[in-house]
Amino acid sequence: MSSAQITGLSEEDYLKQERAAERKSEYVQGEVFLMAGASPEHVLIVTNLVGELRQQLRRGPCKVYSTDLRLRVACAGLYTYPDVMVICGSPAFMDERRDTVLNPTLIIEVLSESTKDYDRGRKFQYYRRVPSLKSYLTVAQDVIHVEQWTRQSDQHWMLAEFTIPDATISLQDVDARLKLADVYEGIGLTS
């Protein structure tokens, strides 16, 4: 995560500015961070993920959303734009603007060099506070490597790692499966 562009801003002022802004920014406990552009690999992986999930979920109760839908984690003071979210059932919106959701079941972040530590660390700590969240995936873009964190019935999180192109990730909470070969299609990586 880069340095804060603005500090000491209220959530209300952030939302007012963000809704009028041309570029997206993340809000974390009074600090605003401008979001950087993504690499072609990052964009293609997000596209692959959304395509695979949409194909599998299109007739069910879960829907897939990508990068432009904002998530609020109220108890953490966080507003962010996950790369991919799946919401099962009706989206719970923060307000009548319907641009900020509260209830993802699955969140996926594609890692970049500048955000990987934050996405795996502090941001995941915030995400774990979302009661509806059942699974969190981080996807590397420079090697074939996906980490899947799944919430257990005792509220602990279990990690599974996937590094083989033939591997399939079971996303039981949204009734979908992701093949690593499909996630990384067009990227040109080998195991």
Secondary structure, DSSP 8 states (H G I E B T S, - for coil): ----SEES--HHHHHHHHHH-SS-EEEETTEEEE-----HHHHHHHHHHHHHHHHHHTTSSEEEEETTSEEEEGGGTEEE--SEEEEESS--BSSTT--EES--SEEEEE--TTTHHHHHTHHHHHHTT-TT--EEEEE-SSSS-EEEEEE-TTS-EEEEEE--TT-EEEEGGGTEEEEHHHHTTTT----
